[in-house]
Each structure stands twice: as structure tokens, then as C-alpha cells.
Amino acid sequence: MSDGVQPAIRRLPDGTVKQIGPLTGTRVWTVPGRANRPLSMPREHAHILEPDEENRLCAFCSERYLETTPDKARLVGADFTELRKVPASELNDTVAEFRRFGNLFEIVSAEYWRENHGFRQPAAVFEWAQEYLSDPAGRAHLEKLAEIRAAASGETVSIEEAALDLLGGSHDVIVARRHVVDGAMSDAELASAGTLTPDEHAAYLALTVQSLAEIQAAQPHAAYVAVFQNWLRPAGASFEHLHKQLVAIDDYGPQVDHELRLLAQNRDLYQREIVDLAVAERLVVAATDGAVAVAGVGHRYPAFEVLSTSEANLPQEHSAASIRAVSDLVHALHAATGVHVPTNEEWHYRPPGAPWPMPWRIVLKWRISNPAGFEGGTKIYVNTIDPWELRRRAVESLHALRDAGAIAPGIRIGDECTPADARLRYADSGSGDA
């Protein structure tokens, strides 16, 4: 929480805004005169696309399926029908609106779980590997991927062992179909989360929630599954192609540990320190029947926080309606952000083994500045846009987007939100489970 002396956010007489992160203690200043700098610059040298080139711009594109690990799941068609464990010989029989597959270069590898925890793949992964290798197209696919991994690591393993690791890893990627928007003339017309329709984004987010649950169930040694989305290279993306990542880890991480210590003394932590603060300072951006979005206080970068108002804690414990409520707000904020602003989307939720209730919370950060020597020496971060200005910009954009029919129609924006929209229920069920 703030240090008990200084408020979490205040404006000085000269216009400088000082913030203290309620959950982190991070100190942030916004200096007058810096907020009008451009947020993003579209690519200077756009490449004019050849016919059908939009489908092969990177390894995540729909004409390059064999450059990623096998599909664990894909959604196809206008109704997002799910197909599981698609054989290599059938990869091009359908076009995936969204795909889930293992990351070829994992942050936490299958070897990590095997060597440090004694983890062995379950029978279902053995059977899938044998089936995939029995198909000549599947064997050729896995052999090529194994060669790429071996060249990167310097270690060669049998194709059978490589297949298990490629199919049974605990670091997955969720990839959208489009690299650029439909009908794009150049590679600068990127397809971001905000260019999806609300229904497309809902399918994308729901597949991510399902994948989170499946990774947690499949990796018993994981304490937590980190979920995030890096958009554009300044935000850490390897490809300028929309995707989320899920990484199982055997540690909560220091921030979750810190929040759990705060929760031990204050179960209403998120209500009081995030949402009530946002209401008091007029920082509520938007709401749905199931989620609320606020301009965050004390972040190194301009940041929105979307909090579920459900009693459920883990994303997969939410109802379909509650997941859609969160999705509509996250989608709307991506749309308001724009295509050419580098962003990080971070998911926060109660780890399955944690003792105290925590809400499902998604933070969307605008990566529009680079911390440098001043920040490193002082641990005071210069954020060029303060939360009030962030809220003003977002509300203005959301009204325009709603008028254009580009976001979900049921979203309440800015002053349309009511006190009931700002009521969190994550602690109402005791343990936090729905």
C-alpha cells in the first residue's frame, strides 16, 4: 500500500503528478509538458504486399503451420469450432482463427520439469507422440523442429524424446489468424487485439482461459502459470503477429508473495487500494456487467487495470458470461490504445495453492518510454501520462469506438458507470472460489 504518509496520487502546484503504487510501492512522477509526445510512430518503410503474402509474413501465419510445434487445439469457422491435436497431414485442411501450440523455445523447458522435479509425461502425451510420429508428414514435421532445437541448444536427443518435449511442454502460445488486417495493402497494417471483433476477442480470451486450466492440470509441479501478451517489438514481441503466451513456473514470484502478505492483514486490499481509489479520484474508465476498468496508479508505464467483479478467483472458475465481461473491456481498451502502441497485457489471479482470495485482474501497459539512468539511480520512474490524462484519453476514444460499433455495445463508459460497477466480490465466498 502507499506508505501511510503520502497519498497514492497527488498533483503538486506546478502540475507534477506523484504516484505510489498501492500494491508495489513503486514511485512514479509525471512531469508537465511531456504528455503530448507522440505515443507511437507507424513503420517508416512499409512493405507493399504481394498477392497472398499476408498469410506467410512470419512463422505464426496460416501458410507456415509446419514452422511451429503441433497444434494442441485450434478454433475454426465463424462459430469457433474446436479441433484437438490436429495431425500434420490435416494442418492445411482448415484455417485456424486461433491456434494453441507449444513454444518452440520455452522459457521453462520440459527438461527443467524432468530434471528438477522428476516429471514424466502422462500416457496421453506418449500416445499422441506415437500417433504423430507414425504419420510420415508428422515425423518429418517433428524431425525438422528437433533439428532447430538441437542447433540452438547444442544437444541432440532421439526423435522420440524430442517428440515428447515438443508435444508435452508447459509453455504454450495462443496465436490469432491475421498478421495484418483483412485486405491490407502493406505489412504496416497490423492486426492487433483491438482490430478483432468483440466476438473474436472473446473466443481468443476464452481459449486462453481454457489453456491455462489445462496447463495447470497437466503440470502438477507448477505453482503458477504466467499469462501475458507482448505486442510489438518494443514490448518484447518476437513477431508482430498477435499472440498470448502461458508459462508454467514452480514459484509464485515476488509480487504475488508480497500481495499475499498484504492480504493476510487486509482481505479488501484490491477493493480499497485499487477500485475505491479509482472511484475517489475519478479514474474509472469503463464497466460491464462483470468487470470494471480503471486507470492504474503507480505504474512505470501508463496502465489500465481490468478487474473481474465475480466471486471467482481463478480465470477458469469464472462463468462464460463473466469471462466475456472481462474480454469486452480488455478488447475495448486495446481498441482505444491503437495498433501502433507497444503494449504488455499481464494476467494476475490467485495461484491455486494460495491461502487468500484475489481477483482476476488484467493489466494493460503502454510501453511508450524506456527507463534509463535517472530511473536506475533513483528508483523513481518518469511516466509521461498521468492516470487522469490516461482516463480522459481512453473515455474519449471509447465513446468514438462505441459510436462506430467497434466495441461491445453494453460497455458503460466514464461517468456512465455506477457505484455498483465498482464493487468487487472476489472475497465474498471465503476461499475465493466460485
N, C-alpha and C positions, 0 to 999 in steps of 0.2 A: 504494500500500500504506500501512499505518499508518506513522507517522514513524520507526520503528525504536527509539523510546524508550518511548512509551506503548503499551500493548496496544490492540487494536482495540476491545475492550469490557471494562469493569470496573465493579464496584459499589463505591461508597465506603461508609465506615462508617455514614453517615446514611441510606443507601439510594439515593442519587442514582446513576444509571447513566450513564456517559460512554462514548460510542462515537466511533470514527473510521472513516469509510467506507474499506474496503480498496482500492477502485478509484477513489475520488474525493477522499479526504482530508477529506470533509465532517465537521464536528464536531457531534455531537448529544448533548443531555442529556435524560434523563428524570428529572423531579423527583418525589419521593414525594408521594402524595396527589392527583395529577392523573389517574391512570389510571382512576379509577372514574367519570369524567364520561361521560354517555351518548354513544355513537358516532353515533347518528342519531336523528332525530325524524320519524316519519311525517307526511305532509302534514296540516296542521291542518284545512283546509277541503276535504274530498274531494267531488268532483262525482259525483252518482249518475248512472249511465249510462242513456241511453235505449236501446231495442232496436236492436241492430246498431251502436251508436255506437262500440263498441270497435274497429271496423275503419276509423274515419275521424277519429281523435283528432289526428293530425298528418300532415305530408306524407309520412312513411315508411309510413303504414298502407296496408292492402291495397285499400281503396276509393279511393285517391288516387294511383294509379300515374302518372297524367299530370302530377303535380306534380314529379316527378323526371326526370332525364335518362333516355334509353332504356336498357333492360336489356342489359348486356353478357352476363350469364348469370343464370339462376335455377335453383334446385333445387325440384322439385315432388314431391308424393306421399310416402308412407311410406318409399319406397326412395330418396328424394332424387335422382330422375332429373334430369339437367342439360339445360336448354334454352338455346340460344345466340342472341343478337341477336334478341330477341322483337319482332316487328312491333307497331306501335301498335294496329292493329286486332285483335291477339290478346292484348293485355295482360291482359284480364279473362277469358280462356278458361281460365286456370289460376290457382291461388293459390300464390304462391311461399312456400315455407318459409324460404328465404333468397334474397336478390337481390344482384347486383353491378351497380352503375351509377356513372357519373362524378359527382363532386361538382359541383353547380351553381355553387358559389362556391369555386373551388380556392384552396389555399394557394399552390401553384406552378402558374401557369396555362399553358395551351397557348401563349399569346402569349410567355411567358417563354422557353420552349424554342425557339420560332420566331425571336424577335428576338435572343436571346443566344447561341444555338447553331446557328442556321440549320436547325433541324429541320423537315422536311416530312413530312406524314402519309403512311404507306405506301398502296399501291394498295388493300389490303383495307379501309381506313377510307374511302377515296374511294368504293369500290363500295357499302359499307354506307350511307354518307350519301346516295348517289344513290337507292338502293333505298328508304330510309326516306322521302325526300322525294317519291318517285313515288307513294306512297300518300297520299291526301288526309288520312287520320287522322294519318299520320306527319308530313306537312308542317304541319298545324295544331298538333301537339304541339311541334315544334321552333320554330315561329314564336312560340308563347307563351313558351317558355323563353328565346328570344333577346330578346324584349321585356323580360323580367325582368332579364336580364343587362345589357341596354343601359341600363335605368333606373338600375341600381346603378352602372355604370361611367361613364355619360355618353357612351359611344361606340356608334355604330350601324354594323354591318357587314352585308354581304349575307347572306341566309339560307343560301347555300351555304357561305360561310366560317364562319358560326355553327354550322352542322351539323357541320363537321369538328372544330371545337373541342369541341362538346358530346359527340361520339362518340369522339374520339381523345385525350382528356385523359389525364394521368398521375396524377390524384388520384381514387381510387375509394372507394366506400363499400360495405360489406357489411352488409345490413340483415336482421334477423330478422322473421318474420311478425308476432309478437304485440307489441302495445304494452302490453297488460295480460294477465294470465293468463287462460286459458280459463275462462269462467263468472264473470268479475269483475263485481261489482256497482257498483264505483266506479273512478274514474281513479287512485286511490291504490294499487290492486292491480297494481303494475307487474310486467312480465315481464323479469327480469334474466337475465344469463348463468347464474346459479345455479338459476333456475327451469326451465331447459331440461332435458331428459333427457340422460344421458351420450351417447346416440346422436345426438341433435340437436346437442349441442355439438360432437361430433366432426365432423359434417358442416359446421357453421359454421366451425370452425377449419381443416378441410381445404380448404374453398373459399377461405379467406383465403390459405392457403399457395399454392394454385394461382394466385390472382390476383397474388400477389407475384411469382411466376415470370414471369407473362405481362407484367406492367408492366416488369420488368427487361429482358425480351426486346424489348419494343416501344419502349422509350426508351433508345437507345444512349448518350445523353449523361448518363444518370443514374449517379451513383457509388453511390447507396444508395436504398433505399425504406424510409421510416419507416412502421412499422405500430403502431397504437395503438387503444385503446378508452377513450373517456371516458364514464363512467356517472354521470348526474345533473348538474344544473347547477353545483353547487359544484366539480365536477371538470372543467368546461369543455364539457359536452354542450349542444348547441343544442336537441336534442329528448330527451325522456325515453323514447326508443324505442331498444332495443338495436341497436347498430351498431358496426362497426370501420371504421377509415379506413387507407388506404395512400397515401402521398405520395412520389413520386419527387423526389429532390433531387440537385443536382450537387456535393455536398460530403458527406464522411463526418460532419462535425460534430466539435466539440472533444472530446467524451467518447470517441468511437471513436478519434480520433487519440491521445489520452492512453493509452488501453488498449493500442493497438498499440505505443507506445513502451515500456510496461511489458513487453509480450510479447516484445519484442526481447531482453530480458535474462532473461525467465522464462517459458518456454512453459507451465509448470504453474500459471500465475497463478490461474486460476479454481478449479482443484483445491485449491491451497494456501490462497488468501486468502478463498475463499467456502465451499467444501464442507468442507475439513478444519477450518476454524474452526468451522463449524456442528456438526461431529461432536464436537470438543473441548468446546464449550460447551453441548452437548445442545440444539441448535437445529434439528435435523432434524425436519420436520413430518410428511412422508409420502413414499411412493415407489411407483412402478410398475416393471414390467419395461421400463425405457427412460427413466425420468426420476426426478428427486428434487426435493423441495420443502423449502426451509429458511426460517426466519425471518431476514430480512436484517439486516445490521449496518450502521450508519452512514447510514441513510436519513432524509430530512427528515420523512417520514411512516411510520407502521407499514407494513412492506412484506414480502411473501413473494417469494422467488425460486424459479422452477421452471427447472431446468436439464436439458436432454436429456443422457443418458449415451451417446448414439450417437457413432460416429466422424464422422458427417456434421456439417458446419458450417452451411451454408445450410438454411433450413427445407425447401425443395423438394428437397433432396438426401436427405432422410430417407425411409425406407420408410413404407408406410402404417401398419405396426404401431408404428413409432417416433413418428409424428405422433399416433396415437391415445394412446400412453403419455403424451405431453405434455398432450394435450387433457383426459384424465381427471383429471389433477392440477389443471390450471387450472380446470376446471369445479368440482371439489370445493372448491377454495379460494373460488371465487365463491359457492358454496352456503353455505359456512361463514361468509362475510362477511355475507350477508344482503342483502335487496333495497334497504334504505333507507340504506346506507352509500355515500357518493360514492367512486368508485374510478377510478384510471387503470390501464390494462393497457398495458405497454410491451414491445415485442419488441426483442431485441438479438441480433445474429448477425454473422458475419464478412462484410463487404462483398465482393462478387465479386472486386474488384481488390486486396484487402488481402493482404499477404505472409505473415501469421502466422495459425495456426489459432485459432479462437474457437468456443465452444459456442453453440448456440441457447439463449437464456435469456429467459424471460418474467418481468417484474417486475409484481406486483400491489400497488398502493399504496392505502391507506385515506386519503382526503383529509378527515380529521376535524379539522384545525386550520388556522389561517391564519397564516403567518409575518408578523410585524409589526415594530414598531420595534426590539424587542430583537434579533431575528434580523438585521435590516438593519444595525444598528450594530455588532454583534459578530461576525456570520457564524457564530454558534453557534445551532443550531436546537433548539427545545424540542419533542421528540416525546413525546406523553403516554403512550405504551405502549412499554415496552422489549421487546427481542426475546424474552426468556424468557417474559414475560407473553403476548406475541403467540402464541408457540408453545403455551403452555398452553391458551389460549382456542381456538385452532384445533384442537388434538388433541381436546379435549372435544367440540367441535361436530362434527368429522368422525366420531367414534365414533357419535354420535347419528344423524347422517345415514346412515351405513352401515347401522345397525340398522333404519332406516326404509326402506332400499332406494332412497335418493335419489341416491346416487353410485355410481360403478363399483365392483363387488364386489371386484375384485382389488387394490385400493389397500391398502398396508401403512401403518399409522398409528403415529406416535410411536415408542415403544420396540419396535414390531414390525419396524422397519427394521433391516437388517443392514449390516455394513461394505461388502459388495459393492454395496449400493444407492448408496453414496456415491463410487463410482469413476467418474470422468469419462473419456471416451475420445476427446474431440474432437481431441487432438493425436496420436493413435496412427497416423494414416495419412499423417503427414508434412505435406502441404499442408492437411489438414483436410477434404478432400473424401472422401465415402464411396466 
